[in-house]
């Protein structure tokens, strides 16, 4: 994927992207997502196999259970 298309995808995406860290180097990580592999920056301590959320081009560690929705009927 070209850099321009990746940038367009980051800008146009309204909801955060989820994925799993494949590799870590300095302040960037490679993340496997449903739409392909992305290289993004990170502010936290991430390791391969961590689940992350990507927002505005920055990967943050996904908190377990943070996306569980509860519906009352």
C-alpha positions as CSV (number, residue, x, y, z in Angstrom):
1,X,0.0,0.0,0.0
2,X,1.4,3.4,-0.9
3,X,2.1,6.0,1.8
4,X,-0.6,8.3,0.4
5,X,-3.3,5.6,0.6
6,X,-2.2,4.8,4.2
7,X,-2.5,8.5,5.1
8,X,-5.9,8.7,3.5
9,X,-7.1,5.7,5.4
10,X,-5.9,7.1,8.7
11,X,-7.6,10.5,8.0
12,X,-10.9,9.1,6.7
13,X,-11.3,6.4,9.3
14,X,-13.9,7.4,11.9
15,X,-13.6,4.5,14.2
16,X,-10.3,3.2,15.7
17,X,-8.6,0.3,14.0
18,X,-7.7,-2.8,16.0
19,X,-4.8,-5.1,15.4
20,X,-2.0,-7.2,16.8
21,X,1.6,-6.0,17.1
22,X,3.9,-8.0,14.7
23,X,7.2,-6.2,15.4
24,X,8.6,-3.3,17.4
25,X,11.5,-1.0,16.5
26,X,12.4,2.2,18.4
27,X,9.2,4.4,18.5
28,X,7.3,2.5,15.8
29,X,5.4,-0.8,15.5
30,X,4.1,-2.9,12.7
31,X,0.5,-3.9,13.3
32,X,-1.5,-6.6,11.5
33,X,-5.0,-5.4,11.0
34,X,-8.1,-6.7,9.1
35,X,-7.2,-4.4,6.2
36,X,-3.5,-5.3,6.1
37,X,-0.2,-4.4,7.8
38,X,0.4,-0.9,9.1
39,X,3.5,0.8,10.5
40,X,2.6,3.4,13.1
41,X,4.1,5.2,15.9
42,X,3.6,4.4,19.6
43,X,3.8,6.1,22.9
44,X,3.7,3.1,25.2
45,X,5.7,0.0,25.9
46,X,4.4,-2.5,23.3
47,X,5.6,-6.0,22.6
48,X,4.9,-8.5,19.8
49,X,1.5,-10.2,20.2
50,X,-0.1,-7.2,22.1
51,X,-3.5,-6.2,21.0
52,X,-3.6,-2.5,20.1
53,X,-6.0,0.2,18.9
54,X,-4.8,2.7,16.3
55,X,-6.1,6.2,16.4
56,X,-4.6,9.2,14.5
57,X,-1.6,7.0,13.5
58,X,-0.6,6.1,17.1
59,X,-0.9,2.6,18.5
60,X,-2.0,2.2,22.1
61,X,-2.3,-1.0,24.1
62,X,-5.9,-2.3,24.1
63,X,-7.3,-2.7,27.5
64,X,-8.9,-6.1,28.0
65,X,-12.7,-5.9,28.0
66,X,-12.8,-2.3,26.9
67,X,-14.9,-3.0,23.8
68,X,-17.5,-5.2,25.5
69,X,-21.0,-3.7,25.1
70,X,-23.7,-4.5,27.6
71,X,-27.3,-4.2,26.5
72,X,-30.3,-4.2,28.9
73,X,-33.6,-5.4,27.7
